[in-house]
């Protein structure tokens, strides 16, 4: 690999210190029967050490030059048949089955990759990942800390996260401009019984200005328009249809379910869905979503709270408060 010019713009910083490599593998507590996913194997310093300990390593690499280096490194050894290389962008591919994920990750894919991992099924046991120091500290940040953000609360909703060790820039070739950290992520299994799209919709609004009160954060016209649109759809699905339809909302929903479940005529199903959406008669002319939002915030006791100091339980209570009044975020 001596002749390779690494593309630092693509996050190519090869972990060169064997002590750090060994420490990462030790903290991963790998088993002989494990299938390990590695993203950004580079020249294979971590890969080769893992191949000695596990059943199989699936290495995802986007750079064909590094794929060649990795292949050369195991060629003709007993490790070659334990290595599977997937060439391409890991964010655009379906993840394979794996027990553990161990990687010195290209830093610019950190956030999307973490959520791809956490929403992956079937569940994996744990991930030991190298991140830029500040990103790692955001992952583990607690309410009230300066780095606490949407990334913190979303990750901690779905997983247990621990900061394992700091790694200085001189442990890499070429050295990055920032310090690094290794983090352990263990998905919560079973996951919390929460619709993640709904949850993220609420958290996104609250953290746009995390130092603002929620009362102020929800006064944005874009937020009000979105929630008004969602509210009207929700009402049309749950309230009565025009009586000329000859259906109460209860019997109409039953009909819709029967048709949907029996694979019935899709035209009828779509017509019923449209009826729910557009034939609603329940919302008064002078209805204002802004007033309803502020009422929910006041009744739940979160009106003057700020996202920066709210924990997972707070947001679960708030989401329940909104949902029970028909206000949805996705």
C-alpha positions as CSV (number, residue, x, y, z in Angstrom):
1,X,0.0,0.0,0.0
2,X,3.1,2.2,0.1
3,X,2.4,3.6,-3.4
4,X,-1.3,4.5,-2.8
5,X,-2.3,8.2,-2.5
6,X,-5.1,8.2,0.0
7,X,-8.2,10.3,-0.8
8,X,-8.7,12.2,2.5
9,X,-11.7,14.0,0.9
10,X,-13.4,10.5,0.9
11,X,-12.4,10.0,4.5
12,X,-9.4,7.7,3.8
13,X,-7.3,7.7,6.9
14,X,-5.8,4.3,7.5
15,X,-5.5,3.2,11.2
16,X,-1.8,2.3,11.4
17,X,-1.2,1.7,15.2
18,X,-1.5,-2.0,15.9
19,X,-2.1,-1.3,19.6
20,X,-5.3,0.7,18.7
21,X,-6.3,-2.1,16.3
22,X,-5.9,-4.7,19.0
23,X,-7.8,-2.6,21.5
24,X,-10.8,-2.2,19.2
25,X,-10.9,-5.9,18.5
26,X,-10.7,-6.7,22.2
27,X,-13.6,-4.3,23.0
28,X,-15.7,-5.9,20.3
29,X,-15.6,-9.2,22.2
30,X,-15.8,-11.1,18.9
31,X,-16.7,-14.8,18.9
32,X,-15.4,-17.6,16.6
33,X,-18.9,-18.0,15.1
34,X,-19.4,-14.3,14.3
35,X,-20.0,-12.7,10.9
36,X,-18.5,-9.2,11.1
37,X,-19.4,-6.2,8.9
38,X,-16.6,-3.8,8.3
39,X,-17.1,-0.5,6.4
40,X,-14.1,1.2,4.9
41,X,-11.5,-1.5,5.5
42,X,-8.8,0.5,3.7
43,X,-5.6,-1.6,3.4
44,X,-7.0,-4.2,5.8
45,X,-5.1,-3.6,9.1
46,X,-8.3,-4.2,11.1
47,X,-9.7,-6.8,8.7
48,X,-6.8,-9.2,8.8
49,X,-6.8,-9.2,12.7
50,X,-10.5,-9.9,12.7
51,X,-10.2,-12.7,10.1
52,X,-8.0,-14.6,12.6
53,X,-10.8,-14.5,15.2
54,X,-14.1,-14.9,13.4
55,X,-16.1,-17.1,11.0
56,X,-16.3,-14.4,8.3
57,X,-15.7,-10.7,7.6
58,X,-17.9,-8.8,5.0
59,X,-15.9,-5.8,4.0
60,X,-17.7,-2.9,2.2
61,X,-15.3,-0.7,0.2
62,X,-16.1,1.9,-2.4
63,X,-12.5,2.4,-3.8
64,X,-11.4,-0.3,-6.3
65,X,-7.7,0.5,-5.5
66,X,-8.1,-0.5,-1.9
67,X,-10.2,-3.5,-2.8
68,X,-7.1,-4.7,-4.8
69,X,-4.8,-4.1,-1.8
70,X,-7.1,-6.0,0.5
71,X,-7.3,-9.0,-1.9
72,X,-3.6,-9.0,-2.3
73,X,-3.1,-9.1,1.4
74,X,-5.0,-12.3,2.0
75,X,-4.3,-14.0,-1.3
76,X,-2.9,-17.5,-0.9
77,X,-3.5,-17.5,2.9
78,X,-6.0,-19.5,5.0
79,X,-7.9,-16.3,5.6
80,X,-8.9,-15.7,2.0
81,X,-12.0,-17.8,2.1
82,X,-13.3,-16.1,5.2
83,X,-13.3,-12.6,3.5
84,X,-16.2,-11.4,1.4
85,X,-15.7,-8.0,-0.2
86,X,-18.6,-5.9,-1.3
87,X,-17.6,-3.1,-3.7
88,X,-19.8,0.0,-3.7
89,X,-21.5,2.7,-1.6
90,X,-22.7,1.1,1.7
91,X,-25.4,3.8,2.1
92,X,-27.0,2.7,-1.2
93,X,-26.8,-1.0,-0.6
94,X,-28.9,-3.4,1.6
95,X,-26.8,-4.5,4.6
96,X,-26.2,-8.2,4.8
97,X,-26.8,-10.3,7.9
98,X,-24.1,-9.8,10.5
99,X,-23.5,-10.3,14.3
100,X,-21.2,-7.4,14.9
101,X,-20.0,-4.3,13.0
102,X,-16.5,-3.1,13.6
103,X,-15.2,-0.2,11.5
104,X,-12.9,2.8,11.2
105,X,-15.7,4.7,9.4
106,X,-15.2,7.4,6.7
107,X,-16.3,10.3,8.9
108,X,-18.6,12.0,6.3
109,X,-21.0,9.0,6.4
110,X,-21.2,8.8,10.2
111,X,-24.8,10.0,10.8
112,X,-26.6,8.3,7.9
113,X,-24.7,5.0,8.6
114,X,-25.6,5.0,12.3
115,X,-29.3,5.2,11.5
116,X,-29.0,2.7,8.7
117,X,-27.5,0.4,11.3
118,X,-30.0,1.1,14.0
119,X,-33.0,0.5,11.7
120,X,-31.5,-2.7,10.2
121,X,-33.2,-6.0,10.8
122,X,-32.5,-8.7,12.0
123,X,-30.8,-7.1,15.0
124,X,-27.0,-7.3,15.4
125,X,-25.3,-7.7,18.8
126,X,-23.1,-4.6,18.8
127,X,-21.1,-2.1,16.8
128,X,-17.7,-0.8,17.6
129,X,-17.1,2.3,15.5
130,X,-14.4,5.0,15.1
131,X,-15.9,8.5,14.7
132,X,-14.7,12.1,14.7
133,X,-14.4,13.0,18.4
134,X,-17.1,15.7,18.4
135,X,-19.6,13.3,16.6
136,X,-18.8,10.6,19.2
137,X,-19.5,13.0,22.0
138,X,-22.8,14.1,20.5
139,X,-23.9,10.4,20.3
140,X,-23.4,10.0,24.1
141,X,-24.4,13.6,25.2
142,X,-27.0,13.9,28.0
143,X,-29.8,16.5,28.4
144,X,-28.5,19.8,29.5
145,X,-25.0,19.3,27.9
146,X,-23.8,21.7,25.2
147,X,-23.5,18.9,22.6
148,X,-26.9,17.4,23.3
149,X,-28.9,17.4,20.0
150,X,-31.3,15.4,17.8
151,X,-28.6,12.9,17.0
152,X,-28.1,12.2,20.7
153,X,-31.7,11.6,21.6
154,X,-32.5,9.6,18.4
155,X,-29.5,7.3,18.9
156,X,-30.2,6.8,22.6
157,X,-33.9,6.0,21.9
158,X,-32.8,3.1,19.8
159,X,-29.5,2.0,21.4
160,X,-27.2,1.9,24.4
161,X,-24.2,4.1,23.5
162,X,-20.8,4.2,25.3
163,X,-17.7,6.2,24.6
164,X,-14.8,3.6,24.8
165,X,-11.6,5.5,24.1
166,X,-10.0,8.5,22.5
167,X,-7.7,8.0,19.5
168,X,-5.2,10.7,18.6
169,X,-4.7,11.9,15.0
170,X,-1.2,10.5,14.8
171,X,-2.5,6.9,14.9
172,X,-3.7,7.4,11.2
173,X,-2.0,7.6,7.9
174,X,-2.4,10.3,6.6
175,X,-3.4,12.0,9.9
176,X,-6.9,13.6,9.9
177,X,-7.3,17.2,11.0
178,X,-9.5,16.1,13.9
179,X,-9.2,13.9,17.0
180,X,-11.2,10.6,17.0
181,X,-13.0,8.3,19.4
182,X,-14.2,4.7,19.5
183,X,-17.9,4.2,20.5
184,X,-19.9,1.0,21.3
185,X,-23.5,0.9,20.0
186,X,-25.8,-1.9,21.2
187,X,-29.3,-1.8,19.7
188,X,-32.2,-2.1,22.1
189,X,-33.9,-5.4,21.4
190,X,-36.8,-5.3,21.5
191,X,-36.9,-1.7,20.2
192,X,-39.2,0.8,22.0
193,X,-42.8,0.6,20.7
194,X,-42.6,3.9,19.0
195,X,-43.1,4.9,15.3
196,X,-39.7,6.3,14.6
197,X,-40.9,8.5,11.7
198,X,-43.4,10.2,14.1
199,X,-40.8,10.5,16.8
200,X,-38.2,12.0,14.5
201,X,-40.7,14.5,13.1
202,X,-41.4,15.8,16.6
203,X,-37.8,15.8,17.7
204,X,-36.7,17.6,14.5
205,X,-39.1,20.5,15.2
206,X,-38.0,20.7,18.8
207,X,-34.3,20.8,18.1
208,X,-34.3,23.3,15.2
209,X,-33.7,25.9,17.9
210,X,-33.0,23.7,20.9
211,X,-32.6,26.8,23.2
212,X,-36.1,28.1,22.4
213,X,-39.1,27.2,24.4
214,X,-41.3,24.6,22.7
215,X,-44.1,27.1,22.6
216,X,-41.9,29.3,20.4
217,X,-40.5,26.4,18.3
218,X,-44.0,25.3,17.3
219,X,-45.1,28.8,16.2
220,X,-43.2,28.5,12.9
221,X,-45.6,28.8,10.0
222,X,-44.0,25.8,8.2
223,X,-44.6,23.7,11.3
224,X,-48.2,24.8,11.6
225,X,-48.9,24.1,7.9
226,X,-47.4,20.6,8.2
227,X,-49.4,19.7,11.3
228,X,-52.6,21.3,10.0
229,X,-52.3,19.1,6.8
230,X,-51.6,16.0,8.9
231,X,-54.4,16.8,11.3
232,X,-57.0,17.1,8.5
233,X,-56.0,13.8,7.1
234,X,-56.2,12.2,10.5
235,X,-59.7,13.6,11.1
236,X,-61.0,12.5,7.7
237,X,-59.8,9.0,8.5
238,X,-61.5,8.9,11.9
239,X,-64.6,11.2,11.7
240,X,-68.0,10.6,10.1
241,X,-68.5,10.7,6.3
242,X,-71.3,12.6,4.7
243,X,-74.5,10.8,5.6
244,X,-75.3,10.6,1.8
245,X,-72.6,8.0,1.7
246,X,-74.8,5.8,3.9
247,X,-71.9,4.8,6.1
248,X,-70.9,5.7,9.7
249,X,-67.2,6.1,10.2
250,X,-67.2,2.8,12.1
251,X,-68.8,0.8,9.3
252,X,-66.8,2.5,6.7
253,X,-63.5,1.7,8.5
254,X,-64.7,-1.9,8.8
255,X,-65.5,-2.0,5.1
256,X,-62.1,-0.5,4.2
257,X,-60.3,-3.1,6.4
258,X,-62.3,-6.0,4.9
259,X,-61.5,-4.9,1.4
260,X,-57.8,-4.2,2.2
261,X,-57.3,-7.5,4.0
262,X,-59.1,-9.6,1.5
263,X,-57.1,-8.1,-1.4
264,X,-60.5,-6.8,-2.6
265,X,-61.2,-4.4,-5.4
266,X,-58.5,-1.8,-5.2
267,X,-60.9,0.8,-6.8
268,X,-63.3,0.4,-3.9
269,X,-60.5,0.6,-1.3
270,X,-59.1,3.7,-2.9
271,X,-62.6,5.3,-3.1
272,X,-63.2,4.6,0.6
273,X,-59.8,6.1,1.4
274,X,-60.6,9.2,-0.6
275,X,-64.0,9.5,1.1
276,X,-62.3,9.5,4.4
277,X,-59.9,12.1,3.3
278,X,-62.2,14.5,1.5
279,X,-65.7,14.0,2.8
280,X,-65.0,15.0,6.4
281,X,-67.6,17.3,8.0
282,X,-66.2,17.6,11.5
283,X,-63.6,20.4,11.5
284,X,-65.2,23.7,12.3
285,X,-64.8,26.7,9.8
286,X,-62.8,28.8,12.3
287,X,-60.4,25.9,13.3
288,X,-56.9,27.0,14.0
289,X,-54.2,24.4,14.4
290,X,-51.9,26.9,16.2
291,X,-54.4,27.1,19.1
292,X,-54.6,23.3,19.4
293,X,-50.8,22.9,19.4
294,X,-50.4,25.5,22.2
295,X,-53.2,23.8,24.2
296,X,-51.4,20.4,23.9
297,X,-48.1,22.0,25.0
298,X,-49.8,23.7,28.0
299,X,-51.8,20.7,29.1
300,X,-48.7,18.4,28.9
301,X,-46.6,20.9,30.8
302,X,-44.0,21.4,28.1
303,X,-44.9,24.8,26.8
304,X,-42.0,26.6,28.5
305,X,-39.6,23.6,28.4
306,X,-36.6,23.6,26.0
307,X,-35.4,20.7,23.9
308,X,-31.9,21.0,25.2
309,X,-33.0,19.8,28.7
310,X,-35.7,17.2,27.7
311,X,-35.0,13.5,27.9
312,X,-36.5,10.5,26.1
313,X,-39.4,10.1,28.6
314,X,-40.3,13.8,28.1
315,X,-40.5,13.4,24.4
316,X,-42.5,10.2,24.7
317,X,-45.1,12.0,26.9
318,X,-45.2,14.9,24.5
319,X,-45.7,12.7,21.5
320,X,-48.5,10.8,23.2
321,X,-50.1,14.2,24.1
322,X,-50.1,15.3,20.5
323,X,-51.2,11.9,19.1
324,X,-54.1,11.6,21.5
325,X,-55.4,15.0,20.1
326,X,-55.0,13.8,16.5
327,X,-51.8,15.7,15.8
328,X,-49.2,13.7,13.9
329,X,-45.7,14.3,12.6
330,X,-45.5,11.9,9.7
